[in-house]
Amino acid sequence: MIQQVLVAVDGSENSERALDFAIVFAGKYCAALTVLNVTELPVAMYPGNELMVVAKDLRKLHNDILSRAVERIKVANPALIVRAVLREGEPATEIVAVSKEGEFDVVVLGHLGVGKVKGILMGSISEKVVRLVPCTVIVVK
């Protein structure tokens, strides 16, 4: 039985399609829907307090992405139970961690095509999540 669905969003077109899919999917199963956004802090070094300003701006941007996603869910299906989660770190690692912590039945995420060389060297977020998440993963194209 599907009771908990996790959808990862980042504001991209691919994640918007994943969100739309997750809304319909969770609605069909009367499942609770958790929306996750992961912010990666920049690796570059900034002098003085500039890094704090950049981090604060990034956090606001990612909170806005989450807020828009939650609003979209409420408009599309007001009956869904919705929760928003913001995490900091490497996206695939955080998606896997949240999926394990929340004991989700299904994880939904968008697919982003990467070049062959980049895909071989780094792997994609969706590929890492599919490999490491202990539940069903739906990758939406």
C-alpha positions as CSV (number, residue, x, y, z in Angstrom):
1,M,0.0,0.0,0.0
2,I,1.3,3.4,-0.9
3,Q,0.9,5.9,2.0
4,Q,4.0,8.2,1.7
5,V,5.3,9.8,-1.5
6,L,8.4,12.0,-1.7
7,V,9.0,14.3,-4.6
8,A,12.3,16.2,-5.1
9,V,12.0,19.7,-6.7
10,D,14.6,22.2,-7.8
11,G,12.5,24.6,-9.9
12,S,13.5,23.2,-13.2
13,E,11.1,22.0,-15.9
14,N,12.0,18.4,-15.2
15,S,11.1,18.8,-11.5
16,E,7.9,20.6,-12.4
17,R,6.8,17.6,-14.5
18,A,7.8,15.3,-11.6
19,L,5.8,17.4,-9.2
20,D,2.7,17.3,-11.5
21,F,3.1,13.5,-11.7
22,A,3.5,13.2,-7.9
23,I,0.4,15.2,-7.3
24,V,-1.7,12.9,-9.5
25,F,0.0,9.7,-8.2
26,A,-0.4,10.6,-4.5
27,G,-4.0,11.6,-5.1
28,K,-4.8,8.3,-6.7
29,Y,-3.5,6.5,-3.6
30,C,-4.7,9.0,-1.0
31,A,-1.0,9.2,0.1
32,A,0.7,12.0,1.9
33,L,3.0,14.0,-0.3
34,T,6.4,15.4,0.9
35,V,8.1,18.0,-1.2
36,L,11.9,18.1,-0.8
37,N,14.3,20.7,-2.1
38,V,18.1,20.5,-1.5
39,T,20.3,23.5,-1.6
40,E,24.0,23.1,-2.4
41,L,26.2,25.7,-0.8
42,P,28.7,27.2,-3.2
43,V,32.2,25.7,-3.1
44,A,33.9,29.0,-4.0
45,M,35.4,31.0,-1.1
46,Y,34.1,34.5,-0.5
47,P,35.9,37.1,1.5
48,G,34.5,38.3,4.8
49,N,30.8,37.8,5.3
50,E,30.0,37.4,1.6
51,L,29.6,33.7,2.0
52,M,27.0,34.2,4.7
53,V,25.1,36.5,2.3
54,V,25.3,34.1,-0.6
55,A,24.1,31.2,1.7
56,K,21.2,33.3,3.0
57,D,20.2,34.3,-0.5
58,L,20.3,30.6,-1.7
59,R,18.3,29.5,1.3
60,K,15.6,32.1,0.4
61,L,15.6,31.0,-3.2
62,H,15.1,27.4,-2.2
63,N,12.4,28.3,0.3
64,D,10.6,30.1,-2.5
65,I,10.9,27.0,-4.8
66,L,9.3,24.9,-1.9
67,S,6.6,27.5,-1.3
68,R,5.6,27.5,-5.0
69,A,5.5,23.7,-5.1
70,V,3.3,23.5,-2.0
71,E,1.0,26.1,-3.4
72,R,0.8,24.3,-6.7
73,I,-0.1,21.1,-4.8
74,K,-2.8,22.8,-2.8
75,V,-4.4,24.3,-6.0
76,A,-4.2,21.0,-7.9
77,N,-5.5,18.8,-5.0
78,P,-6.5,20.5,-1.8
79,A,-7.3,17.2,-0.1
80,L,-3.6,16.0,-0.1
81,I,-1.6,16.1,3.1
82,V,1.5,18.0,2.2
83,R,4.8,18.6,4.0
84,A,7.8,20.7,2.8
85,V,11.4,19.8,3.6
86,L,14.5,21.9,2.9
87,R,17.9,20.3,3.2
88,E,21.4,21.5,2.6
89,G,24.0,19.3,1.0
90,E,24.6,17.1,-2.1
91,P,21.2,16.5,-3.7
92,A,21.4,12.7,-4.3
93,T,22.8,12.1,-0.8
94,E,20.0,14.2,0.8
95,I,17.2,12.7,-1.3
96,V,18.4,9.2,-0.2
97,A,18.7,10.3,3.5
98,V,15.2,11.8,3.6
99,S,13.7,8.8,1.8
100,K,15.2,6.5,4.5
101,E,14.3,8.8,7.4
102,G,10.7,9.2,6.3
103,E,10.1,5.5,5.3
104,F,8.6,6.6,2.0
105,D,6.9,4.1,-0.3
106,V,7.8,5.9,-3.5
107,V,10.3,8.7,-4.5
108,V,9.5,10.8,-7.6
109,L,12.1,12.9,-9.3
110,G,12.7,14.5,-12.6
111,H,15.3,13.3,-15.1
112,L,17.9,15.7,-16.4
113,G,19.9,14.5,-19.3
114,V,23.7,14.9,-18.9
115,G,26.3,14.5,-21.5
116,K,28.0,11.1,-21.8
117,V,31.3,12.3,-20.4
118,K,29.7,14.2,-17.5
119,G,27.4,11.3,-16.8
120,I,30.3,8.8,-16.7
121,L,32.4,11.0,-14.5
122,M,29.8,12.3,-12.1
123,G,26.7,10.2,-12.6
124,S,23.3,11.8,-12.5
125,I,21.3,12.6,-9.4
126,S,18.5,10.4,-10.6
127,E,20.9,7.5,-11.3
128,K,22.4,7.8,-7.8
129,V,19.0,7.9,-6.1
130,V,17.7,4.9,-8.1
131,R,20.7,2.9,-7.0
132,L,20.6,3.9,-3.3
133,V,17.0,4.5,-2.3
134,P,15.4,1.4,-0.6
135,C,11.9,2.0,-2.1
136,T,10.4,2.4,-5.5
137,V,11.7,5.3,-7.5
138,I,9.8,6.9,-10.4
139,V,11.9,9.1,-12.7
140,V,9.8,11.4,-14.8
141,K,11.0,12.6,-18.2
